Amino acid sequence: MPEWTLIGVLALEFVINSSNSNIAPYLPRLASHKGLSSWDTGIIIASTPLAACLCLPIYGTLMAKIGRKKILLTCIGFEVLNIAILSTLPEYDTTSFIVIGIIIRCIEGFSSAGISAMSLGILTNAYKDKISQVIGMQQAVIGISLILGPIIGSVLYRIGEFTAIFLTYSVFLLLMIPLIFWSVPKDSPYENPPIPVSWNAILKMRTTLMDFISIFIAYFASSSIDPTLSNFITNNFSISDANVGFFFCITTSCFTVSILILSRFKGVLKYKVLILLNLLILAFSLFAIGPISVLHIPPNFANLSLSLALIGIGLSFGMVSFLPDMAADAFMKAPYLEKSHVLDKLSALLALGVWSGRAAGPPISGYLRDHMEFQDSEAIIGFVVFIYMFAFGIYGGGFQLIKNIKKKANRIEAILIESEMIEAKRSFYYLEEEETF
């Protein structure tokens, strides 16, 4: 794969994710000023991932037939239009804000889903034997973009508030069209695989199904704070609207650093163990973010900062593991299937899990927040994650893998002890022989 192709795709990932990172800090505050409830805000935010869920299965089928590059360029064009319209939201009254907000967020779902699926498809097919490294690099770039996004947004907010942020990003994204056109090679002709790769064949594999649910749960949990966190911060800590984005940088910074660290220990930790840790860390962070009211601990910077950091770390454990774990299992159980077509399906499935989780999280957390305190609404979602962690451990092979690792460690320990005993006996015999002489 030419280096310019990798640079072009990662540059696009940087711009699109940097732009999207400003939705959670600034859209809920704008919606609150317009008089919208947390439920209304959650519906607007969830419109993008919901539309993406409807498009992704189609993208998974069409990316090889039509061509990843053609679909990618089309989706970038729609995204430029969408972000430009998004920048005009402050001009509308409450009803128009809701209607237009949902429409443009649905358009963003169509375009963002295509961009994420095509980008992942291009990278994984170019590096079939280095999927873990490529995913790690991609996630590191996404993490950096999510760190810098709210910082850039904060600067632009001071210049022209909400409108300046997204109008500027629409220009940045427009520049990505010639870069992608030049850097990504022409699509290779589509060839029908000898054995078609159906969704039924993919989802019949238990690992694929359990990993898909894990992806959904992870992003359901992490996105649950999107419609409510910025209001929680401004109400409890007297933080201005312009500065609230810096709190979201805690999560993205820890996500990026954790991705970089994990990439250095490739092969040391098993994917299923990392997925278990991903679920456990996310559950704990949601219990602690308020923290839950039964603890009678008032909201404080320490708990909030720790929880936001853990959300980033937990997500990183999952994102370096989901696709490699599914791919390894699929290649082992169905070696007769064409790898590139399997990876197309798995890439779309990964994106579907992410977007469907992000579609469910905001409206559910928004509804809960309208009926209870922020900390309790997040604790309920944390409890759901905790319960699924046990389901994954039992049915997804997580606990069995830990048992196997323990058995292997015990076997190694037994061998070492036996070796030490043999060595001790030899030393004793040598000592006896010396005394005899």
C-alpha positions, 0 to 999 in steps of 0.5 A: 500500500503506498504511503500516501494512501495511508496518509490520506486516509488517516488525514481524513479520519483526523478531520472527520473525528475532530469535527465530530468531537465538538458535538458533545461539548457544544450541541447540548449547551446550545440545545439547553439555551433553546429550551430543549430537554435532555431527551430531545437533545439525546434524540438529535444526537442519536439521529446520526448513529441511527441513520448510520445503522441503516446504511452500514449493512448496505455499505458492507455489501456495496463497498467491493462491488461499487468501489470503496474510493467512489463511495468514500468521495461521495460520502465526503461530499455529503459530509461537507454539505451537512457540516455547513448546514449544521453551523446555521443551527443557532439561527432557528427557533426551538421547533425548527432547531429540532426538525432541522437538527434531526434531518442534518444529523441523519445526513451525517449518519449516512455520510459518516457511516460510509466514511468509517466503513470505507476507510476501515475497508481500505486499510484492512484489505491493504494490510491483511496480515497486519490488522492489529497494527493498522487498527492501532495506528488508525485509533491513535490518529482518531484519539489525537483528533479527539484530543485536539478537536475540543481544543480547536473548537474552544478557540473557534467558539471564542471567535464565532461560537457554534457557527464558527466551529462547524463552518471552519470544519466544513472548509477543512473537510472540503480540502480532503476531497482532492487529497483522497482522490489523489492518494487512494488508488483506483478501485480494483475490479470486483470479482465474485468470491468462489464462496459468497460471504453472507451475513448469516455465515458471519453471525453464526460464529459465536465469537463474532456475535459476542464481540459485536454485542460487546462493541454495542455495549461499549459505545452505548455506555461511552456515548451515554454521557454525550447529551448530559455531561456538559450540562452536569459540568456547567451546573456543578462546577461553574465552568463556561460553555467555551471551556467545557470541551476541555473535560472531553479531552480527558477521555480522548487523551487517555484513549490515545495514550492507552492505544499507543501503550497497548501497541507496544505489548502486541501479543502479550495480552489476549484479545478476549481478556482486553474485551473483558477489561474494557467492559469492567472499566467502563462499568466502574467509570459510570458508577464513579462519574457522579458518583452514584447517589447511594454513596452520598459523595457530592460531585467532585473534580477527582471522581469526574476526571478519573471516570472520564480517564477510565472511559478512554482507557476502557474504550482503547482496550476494546478497539484494539481487540474487537476486529482482530478477535473476530477476524482470527476466529473467522479465518480459523473457522472458515478458511475457505472464505475469501479473506478480503470479503470476510474483512469487508463484512467484519469492518461493516459489522464493527462500524455497525456495533459502534454506531448502533451503540451510539444510537442507543446511548444518548436517548436512553441516558437523556430519558433517564436524566429527565427522571433522575439525577445524572449520577444515578442515570449513569450508574444504571447504564454501568450496571447493564455493562457489568451484567453483560461482562459476565455474559461475555466471560461465560459465552464469549470465552473470556473466562475460559481463556483466563482459566487456560492462561492460569493453567499454563502459568501453573504448568510453567510454575510446576516445571520450574519447581521440578527443575529447581528440585532436580538441581537441588538433588544434583547439588546434594549428590555432588556435596555427598561425593565431595564429603566421601572423597 
